[in-house]
Amino acid sequence: MQHSKTQDTLVGFFVASGIAALFYMALQVSNLGTYTSNDSYTVIARFQNSGGLKVKSPVSVAGVRIGRVSSITLDRQSHESVVEMRIESKYDNLPSDSGASIYTAGLLGEQYISIAPGSSDELLKDKSKLDITSSAIVLEEMIGKFMLNKAEDK
């Protein structure tokens, strides 16, 4: 069977289209292709344990993504995780007494920060600190406590 240039071109086009589609799907699944806005402000929260939280992890309010984690550092004096989040400017109406909690999406999914809006009339500004925080629940610790309780029951 002979190959013509047209057939080779069509096959090349379909292969390139398939690779582009796979790349697009990988970006969508990893959440790396979303939220690249420079129009944002920084909010800082301190956690006893940031668990598996990573830079670029989502930040949400009521399940709606409003930003991303921009940095995670360790305070060398208090030994707490200091998490900086970039929040899109269109969500500039969050009360200053809002709280932040680290959750896991699904049983073994990625960790994210959920912000629970407070009731203050004062709003969060650039470099504001969230004082009310709840650290990540470490799955291994929960399993260990469960196993210890089961062993004590016997």
PyMOL commands that set and color helices and strands:
alter all, ss='L'
color gray80, all
select helices_A, chain A and resi 5-30+89-91+139-153
alter helices_A, ss='H'
color red, helices_A
select strands_A, chain A and resi 40-47+58-61+64-74+81-88+99-104+111-116+128-130+132-134
alter strands_A, ss='S'
color yellow, strands_A
deselect
rebuild
show_as cartoon
